[in-house]
Amino acid sequence: MLDITRSGERFHFETDWLSAYWHFSFDHYYDPKNLSFGPLRVFNNDTIQPGRGFPMHPHRDMEILTYVIKGELEHKDNTGGNGRIRAGEMQRMSAGSGIVHSEFNASQTEPCELVQIWITPAAQGVEPSYGQRQFTLEDRAGKLLPVASGHSNGDGMRIGQDATLYVSSLRPGDNVRHVLASGRRAYLFVIDGKPALNGESLGRGDNVKISDEGELRFESAETTSELLLIDLP
């Protein structure tokens, strides 16, 4: 089953410095029918204006993943974790027993677009930790590249849940397949382009809740498509 939400159908929140599309209930947006998808609790597509961002604030017992689409993001936290996350890089923050952090657009002239994902961990109260890693366009070209996982999976970062996050850049004519094990589900976000999933045409900003599908077939016929896929229990 492919439950497709088009980009214009999602909840949109906007201020003078933030444009955010919230895929699930978040902050003051509440929909009892749209609280989560398995352990996937938050999926936010944010654009942050130059020099602006989120001041220090706390989290606990959550796997928080940030993938930068455009620009650069400045991260600081109370464990000593800090750094700039650039386009094509992934940040992992295991909040565990408690962490306090800030996220700001590192540029004073250009906006920063990112995806922030919260996944409920399998265990609570673990020691907080932070990491980031760069994945190039060549790394993800023509395939689903695992960038964060609860399993040992290539160069992907380790998270505390039985889930795997993939990114992919599909060129015109590329075909990629992914097998979902029995009882598994998946969540797809189209970062850019016009891909097709199992014959269904998708566009930039669309997302899909996927269940009861044994095989996922991705293809991009017209332009290069950038995808983010999460395989979930």
Summary of the structure (lengths in Angstrom):
residues: 233
radius of gyration: 16.8
end to end distance: 15.5
largest distance: 47.6
contacts: 771
relative contact order: 0.19
helix: 3%
strand: 56%
